[in-house]
Amino acid sequence: MHKLIPANGRSVEDFTGQSVSGDFGEALGAATTKARLTLGAESIDWRLVHLSGTTTAARTTLTATIKAKSSAD
């Protein structure tokens, strides 16, 4: 597997967010927030790479995984 290296030297990394209420926006928001904080960037370029969930009688849990890198403003 190859790592992509953008011009600023930071590699493209995976970030995962989760929602215990089954809300896609919450799961994606958690993943993008984690990416922005980890990369130390106000703006990021990202791509959804995986979406999965578990449903029981009590609830649906949703997990979103993105690939992200710092973007140039």
Residue frames as a rotation matrix with the C-alpha (Angstrom) as fourth column:
MET 1
0.583 0.813 0.000 0.00
0.813 -0.583 0.000 0.00
0.000 0.000 -1.000 0.00
HIS 2
-0.442 -0.731 0.520 1.34
0.733 -0.628 -0.259 3.44
0.516 0.267 0.814 -0.95
LYS 3
0.106 0.401 -0.910 0.97
0.771 -0.611 -0.179 6.55
-0.628 -0.683 -0.373 1.17
LEU 4
0.411 0.080 0.908 0.18
0.729 -0.627 -0.275 9.72
0.548 0.775 -0.316 -0.73
ILE 5
-0.214 -0.544 -0.811 2.41
0.858 -0.502 0.111 12.61
-0.468 -0.672 0.575 0.26
PRO 6
0.785 0.525 0.330 0.95
0.618 -0.705 -0.348 16.06
0.050 0.477 -0.878 -0.47
ALA 7
0.330 -0.686 0.648 3.15
0.309 -0.570 -0.761 19.08
0.892 0.452 0.024 -1.14
ASN 8
0.459 -0.135 0.878 3.21
-0.707 -0.654 0.269 20.11
0.538 -0.745 -0.395 2.53
GLY 9
-0.562 -0.807 -0.183 4.79
-0.570 0.538 -0.621 16.76
0.599 -0.244 -0.762 3.48
ARG 10
-0.402 0.499 0.768 1.79
-0.730 0.332 -0.598 15.45
-0.553 -0.801 0.231 5.44
SER 11
-0.995 0.065 -0.072 0.53
0.012 0.818 0.575 12.05
0.096 0.571 -0.815 4.41
VAL 12
-0.159 0.986 -0.051 -3.09
-0.673 -0.070 0.736 11.17
0.722 0.152 0.675 3.77
GLU 13
-0.965 -0.190 0.178 -4.45
-0.254 0.538 -0.804 9.59
0.057 -0.821 -0.568 6.95
ASP 14
-0.332 0.872 -0.358 -7.57
0.365 0.469 0.804 7.63
0.870 0.137 -0.474 7.97
PHE 15
-0.915 0.166 0.367 -10.00
-0.400 -0.481 -0.780 9.07
0.047 -0.861 0.507 10.53
THR 16
-0.557 0.736 -0.385 -13.09
0.509 0.668 0.543 7.40
0.657 0.107 -0.746 11.99
GLY 17
-0.774 0.432 0.463 -16.17
-0.621 -0.664 -0.418 8.92
0.127 -0.611 0.782 13.57
GLN 18
-0.794 0.495 -0.353 -19.12
0.492 0.864 0.105 7.18
0.357 -0.090 -0.930 15.20
SER 19
-0.501 0.741 0.448 -22.75
-0.767 -0.620 0.168 7.90
0.402 -0.259 0.878 15.98
VAL 20
-0.981 0.181 0.065 -24.66
0.116 0.828 -0.549 5.79
-0.153 -0.532 -0.833 18.51
SER 21
-0.194 0.960 -0.201 -27.95
-0.210 -0.241 -0.948 7.28
-0.958 -0.141 0.248 17.27
GLY 22
-0.028 0.134 0.991 -27.42
0.789 0.612 -0.060 6.14
-0.614 0.780 -0.123 13.67
ASP 23
0.828 0.339 -0.447 -27.03
0.084 -0.862 -0.499 9.71
-0.555 0.376 -0.742 12.39
PHE 24
0.507 -0.640 0.577 -24.79
0.853 0.276 -0.444 9.92
0.125 0.717 0.686 9.31
GLY 25
0.562 -0.249 0.789 -24.07
0.037 -0.945 -0.324 13.62
0.827 0.211 -0.522 9.79
GLU 26
0.838 -0.233 0.494 -22.94
-0.536 -0.184 0.824 13.03
-0.101 -0.955 -0.279 13.36
ALA 27
0.667 -0.601 0.440 -20.58
0.447 0.795 0.409 10.20
-0.596 -0.076 0.800 12.35
LEU 28
0.395 -0.507 0.766 -19.13
0.812 -0.198 -0.549 12.17
0.430 0.839 0.334 9.44
GLY 29
0.715 -0.071 0.695 -18.85
-0.231 -0.963 0.140 15.31
0.660 -0.261 -0.705 11.56
ALA 30
0.856 -0.415 0.308 -16.91
-0.227 0.235 0.945 13.41
-0.465 -0.879 0.107 14.22
ALA 31
0.472 -0.695 0.542 -14.50
0.808 0.588 0.050 12.04
-0.353 0.414 0.839 11.60
THR 32
0.378 -0.322 0.868 -13.88
0.585 -0.644 -0.493 15.42
0.718 0.694 -0.056 9.96
THR 33
0.850 -0.070 0.522 -13.44
-0.407 -0.715 0.568 17.18
0.334 -0.695 -0.637 13.31
LYS 34
0.749 -0.602 0.278 -10.93
0.160 0.571 0.805 14.54
-0.643 -0.559 0.524 14.39
ALA 35
0.365 -0.610 0.704 -9.07
0.929 0.186 -0.321 15.00
0.065 0.771 0.634 11.09
ARG 36
0.572 -0.106 0.813 -8.94
0.144 -0.963 -0.227 18.81
0.807 0.247 -0.536 11.42
LEU 37
0.880 -0.219 0.422 -7.69
-0.473 -0.315 0.823 18.63
-0.047 -0.924 -0.381 15.00
THR 38
0.643 -0.654 0.398 -5.11
0.410 0.733 0.542 15.91
-0.646 -0.186 0.740 14.32
LEU 39
0.225 -0.544 0.809 -3.79
0.953 -0.051 -0.299 17.58
0.204 0.838 0.507 11.18
GLY 40
-0.223 -0.277 -0.934 -3.89
0.629 -0.774 0.080 21.02
-0.745 -0.570 0.347 12.82
ALA 41
-0.934 -0.091 0.345 -5.69
0.348 -0.444 0.826 22.47
0.078 0.891 0.446 9.81
GLU 42
-0.530 0.783 -0.325 -8.66
-0.423 -0.576 -0.700 24.81
-0.735 -0.234 0.636 9.41
SER 43
0.476 0.691 -0.545 -9.49
-0.832 0.153 -0.533 23.19
-0.285 0.707 0.648 6.10
ILE 44
-0.451 -0.549 0.704 -9.03
-0.299 0.836 0.460 19.63
-0.841 -0.003 -0.542 4.89
ASP 45
-0.156 0.384 -0.910 -9.64
-0.928 0.258 0.269 17.61
0.338 0.886 0.316 1.74
TRP 46
-0.553 -0.001 0.833 -11.36
-0.514 0.788 -0.340 14.34
-0.656 -0.616 -0.436 2.54
ARG 47
-0.366 0.435 -0.823 -12.97
-0.721 0.426 0.546 11.32
0.588 0.793 0.158 0.89
LEU 48
0.314 0.559 0.768 -15.45
-0.874 0.486 0.004 8.86
-0.371 -0.672 0.641 2.43
VAL 49
-0.498 -0.602 -0.624 -13.87
-0.788 0.615 0.036 5.41
0.362 0.509 -0.781 2.24
HIS 50
-0.755 0.250 -0.606 -16.06
0.325 0.945 -0.015 3.26
0.569 -0.209 -0.795 4.46
LEU 51
-0.364 0.724 0.586 -19.50
-0.881 -0.471 0.035 3.38
0.302 -0.503 0.810 6.03
SER 52
-0.585 0.179 -0.791 -20.74
0.187 0.979 0.084 0.61
0.789 -0.098 -0.606 8.30
GLY 53
-0.276 0.544 0.792 -23.32
-0.869 -0.494 0.036 0.11
0.411 -0.678 0.609 11.00
THR 54
-0.900 0.114 -0.421 -24.83
0.272 0.902 -0.337 -2.23
0.341 -0.417 -0.842 13.54
THR 55
-0.298 0.875 0.383 -28.54
-0.721 -0.469 0.510 -2.34
0.625 -0.124 0.770 14.27
THR 56
-0.936 0.129 -0.327 -30.06
0.307 0.753 -0.582 -3.95
0.171 -0.645 -0.745 17.37
ALA 57
-0.001 0.996 -0.086 -33.54
0.890 0.040 0.454 -3.77
0.456 -0.076 -0.887 18.83
ALA 58
0.336 0.100 -0.936 -32.39
0.787 -0.576 0.221 -0.84
-0.517 -0.811 -0.273 20.98
ARG 59
0.496 -0.239 -0.835 -30.35
-0.271 -0.956 0.113 1.29
-0.825 0.169 -0.539 18.55
THR 60
0.834 -0.355 0.422 -28.33
0.530 0.303 -0.792 1.71
0.153 0.884 0.441 15.38
THR 61
0.386 -0.807 -0.448 -24.63
0.065 -0.460 0.885 2.54
-0.920 -0.370 -0.125 15.56
LEU 62
0.948 -0.063 0.313 -23.03
0.308 -0.077 -0.948 4.06
0.084 0.995 -0.054 12.47
THR 63
0.244 -0.936 -0.254 -19.30
0.308 -0.173 0.935 4.38
-0.920 -0.306 0.246 11.73
ALA 64
0.995 -0.005 0.105 -17.84
0.095 -0.369 -0.925 6.57
0.043 0.930 -0.366 8.98
THR 65
0.216 -0.975 -0.051 -14.18
0.547 0.078 0.834 6.41
-0.809 -0.208 0.550 7.91
ILE 66
0.996 0.051 -0.076 -12.56
-0.026 -0.640 -0.768 9.10
-0.088 0.767 -0.636 5.77
LYS 67
0.053 -0.989 0.137 -9.14
0.995 0.065 0.079 9.70
-0.087 0.132 0.987 4.25
ALA 68
0.949 0.315 -0.002 -8.04
0.315 -0.949 -0.009 13.28
-0.005 0.008 -1.000 4.82
LYS 69
-0.185 -0.983 0.012 -5.13
0.980 -0.185 -0.076 15.65
0.077 -0.002 0.997 4.32
SER 70
-0.113 0.052 -0.992 -4.57
0.354 -0.931 -0.089 19.34
-0.928 -0.362 0.087 4.95
SER 71
0.345 0.248 0.905 -5.77
0.939 -0.105 -0.329 21.48
0.013 0.963 -0.269 2.07
ALA 72
-0.789 -0.613 -0.045 -4.34
0.606 -0.788 0.111 24.74
-0.104 0.060 0.993 0.81
ASP 73
0.088 0.850 -0.519 -6.67
0.597 -0.462 -0.656 27.68
-0.798 -0.252 -0.548 1.33
